[in-house]
Amino acid sequence: MPQIETLPFGQTGHMSSRVIFGSFAVKDATKEQCADVLQLLYDYGVNHIDTAPSYGEAELRVGEWMARHRKDFFLATKLDVNGYQQAREQLQRSLNRLQVDCVDLLQLHNLTDETVREFVMAEDGALDYLQEAKDKGLTRFIGITGHGFQAPQRHLETLERHAFDSVLTPCNYMLMHNDAYAASFDQLREYCRQNNIALQTIKSAARRKYPDRKWTHQTWYQPLSDPEAIGKAVTWVMGIPEVFVVSSGDLTVLPHILSAAASFAGPPEEAQMQELVQEQAMEPLFT
């Protein structure tokens, strides 16, 4: 089976698979489903897992893997609290759930609200604990994640105040055809390139918001479901050098993302993407 290519994950020294497993997909999964997912990750050479304490039972499911397979994966989790003591308690809970003594990457979750950022970066804020956790070996690296239209710009502002090892932000064909978003994303990408910061992306296989709010998948947005459509959307993002793609939070989409990434030989042409938008009635998630 073809393997997904790897790239240096910033300055961490780790060669990460370009698709990072987004463990939101197993937040409600059965043991049998989790076993199938783990086998898929091995089949395609995925060696990097992203999880979070807010992803239902995902940390517990990943922890069951880590008990036997820790050495095979670069493991990332997150903090979604503002204060030092809260952050300390949350990380300890995550380490217990993940059945590990330390993680490879600890990220501040969705750090895009300017007011929240001030609390996080204040004295005795969550960032103080993040740095302490790194100094104590509870995490090897620290990063930031974000959602929404303003994420790239907010990340740039945050990076100017503190040196993080990684960032995570939305990126897909529809978003990148908004001139304002594309400009801020490209600025973030260039900053990351110059400073050797790993750039992770999410929402590659997004189709649109749910019509009439009728959910058909596990994700809050409606993902693409046709394998060929998923392949085009994912490989378009992979056509941006240096970026990593965090897989969708829906188990039915995951195999098609991995298959497309393993066969990646270059992005689709613009005409193919425009045709995809029309065929799938794709719409921007953020404006």
N, C-alpha and C positions, 0 to 999 in steps of 0.2 A: 504493500500500500504506500502511495506517495506520502512524504512527510511535509508538514508545514515548515517553511523556512524560519530560521532564527536570525535575530539581530541583537547587537549589544543593547542591553537595557540601560541606556544612559551611561553613567560612570560607575554603575554597581559592580561591573565585572561579570554579570550574568548574561548568557546568550539566551534570551527569551524567545519562545515561539511567537510569531507575529500575531497569532490569535491567542488571547488570554482567556481562560475559562471564566465566564461570569457566573458565579455560583448561585445567584438569585434563581437560576433555573432549577435548582434542587431544593428550594426552600420548603416545598411540600412533598418531595419525592419519596417514594417507597424505597426500601433497601434494594429491591430488585432493579428499580430504575437507576439507583445510584451505582450499582454494580455495572450496569450497561454503560452509563456515562463514563465511569472510570476507564473502562475498556476502550471506549472511543478516544479518550484523551491519549492513552498509550498508543493506540493504532495510528493516530495522526501526529504524534510527537509533541503534543501540548505539554509544556513543562512549567506553566505559570498559572496560578489560581488566584482569583480576586473574590473576596468575600466581605461580609460586614455584619455587625451585630444586629442590624435592623432587617436582615434578610430571612426572617422567619427562623426555620431550623437549619439554615444553610451551614452555619459554623459547626453545628453538631454533625451534619452529614459529612462535611469536609474533614472534621476531626476523626471520624471513623477511618477515613483514608490515611490521614497523617500518622496514625498509630503504626502503620506498616510501610507507608510509602513516602515518608517525610523527605528523604534525600532526593526524591525524583522531581520535586516541585519547588519553585520559587513561590512563597506564600505571602499574600497580602491581605490585610484586613483594614478596618477603619475605626475612627472615633467620631461620634456625632454629638458630643457634648461640649460645653464651653469652658468649664472650669478644671483646674488642676486635679482636685480630689475626685471629681466625677470621671475624668479621663483615666486616672489611675485605677479606679474600681472597674471601669468598663474594659480596659485592656486585660486586667487580671481575669475577668469573666471570660473574655474571648480566648485567652490562652488556655484556660481550663476546658472550654468547649472544643477548642481545636486540638487538644491533647498535645500541646507543644510547650517548650520552655521559652521560645522566642519566635517572632515572625521575621520575614525578610523585609517587608515594607509595611509601615503603619501610616495611614493616610487620614487627613482631616476631611470628613465626608461633606460634600456639597458646600464648600466654603465660598459662597457667592454673595451672600447678604452682607452689605458693608457694616451694618451695626453688629451682627454676630461676629464678624471678623475682628472687630475691635475688642470684644470680650475675649475671644480666643487668643488674641495676640497680646493681651494686657498681662501685667504681672500676675502670677498665679493663675494664668489661663491655661487652656488645654495645650497650647504650643509649648509652654514651659515643661509640661509633663512629657510631651512628645520628645523633646530634646533630652530630657532626663532618661527616658526609656531607651533612647539610642545610646547614651553614654553608659548605661548599665547593661547593654547587650540584650535588652528585651525586644529590640528591633534593630535591624542593621541599617535601614534607610527610612526616610520619612518623605511623605508627599502630600499633595492636595488633589481633591476631586471637585467637579462642579457640573451642574446641570443648567439648562436654559440658555437663552440667547446671549446673556451677558458673561457667560463663563470664561471665554478666552480673555476678555478685557480684565475681569476681576483677577484671574490668575496672574496676568502680567503685573498688576498692582501689588499682589501679594509677593510675587517673586522678587520684586524690587526691595522688599522689606526683610525677606528671609530666604536663605538658600535651601531650597528643597531639592530632592533627588528625582522626583517625578511629578507629572501633572496628568489629569484626566479630564477630557472635555468632549462634548458631542461633536460628531462629524459625519455627514452623509451628503449625498449628491444634492438634495434639496436645500439643505442649510448652506452649502458652499456656493450655491447660486443666488444667495442673498449677498449683495455687494458689501454691506456693512459687516455681516458675520464673517465672510471670507477674508476681509481685510484684517479683522481682529485675530482670526485664527492664524493667518499667515504671519502676523507679528509675533504671536505666541510661538509658533513653530520655529521662526528664525531665532528667537531668544533661546529656546530650548536647544537648537542646533549649536549656537555659539557657546552655550554654557554646559553642554553635554548632559541635558536633563531629559529623561525618558518621557515621551509624549504618547499617552494612551487615549484612545477614542472610543466612544459609545454611540449607540443608535445607528449603526451602519445599515441595518436591515429594516429600519422603520419605514412604514408605508404612509401612515397618517394617524390622526386621532380617530377613535372609534365613532363611526356614524351612529347617532342616537344613543351614544354611550352603552352600546350593547357589546360587552366584552366577549371575545372569542378565544383569546389567548391569555397567558399568565401575566404578560407585560401590560403596563398602564396605557400604552399606545398599541395600535394595530400593526403588527409586523408583516412584512411580506411572507407569504406562505408557499408560493410557487418556487420550486428548487432553482429553476433557471433565473428567475427574477432575483432571488436571494444571492445567487452567484454573481450576477452583474453588480448588484449594489455593494457587496462586500469587496469584490476585487477592484471596484472603482476607488474605494477608500484605501485599499492596499497599494494602489498606484501612487499614493502620496508617499514619497520616500521617508523612511525612519519611523513612521507611525505604527503603533500597535492597535489591534482591534480587539476590544473586549466583546466576547460573544453575547448574543441575546439572552435575556432572562426567560426564554420559553424553550422547553425541551423539544418541541416539535421542529423548531427552527435550527437548533444546534447542529444536527448532523449535516445539514445542507451548508451551513457556514463553514464547517470543518472541511467538507469535501471540496468546496470552492477554493478555500484558502490553500489546500494542499496541491491544487492544480493550477495555482496562480502563475501566469506567464506574462502578465501585463493587464492594464485596465481596459475596460470596454471603450469603444470610440464614442464620441459625443452623440452621434446620431443614434446609436444603440441606447444610450441613456435617455435621450429625449423620447424615444419610442417606449421605453420602459415606463417612464412617467405617465405617458398617455394610457398605456395598456392597464396599468395598475392603479390609475387614478390617485397618484401619490400627491401628498400635500405636506408643507412644512409643519413640523411639530411646534416650532418656536418662531415667533415673529417679533 
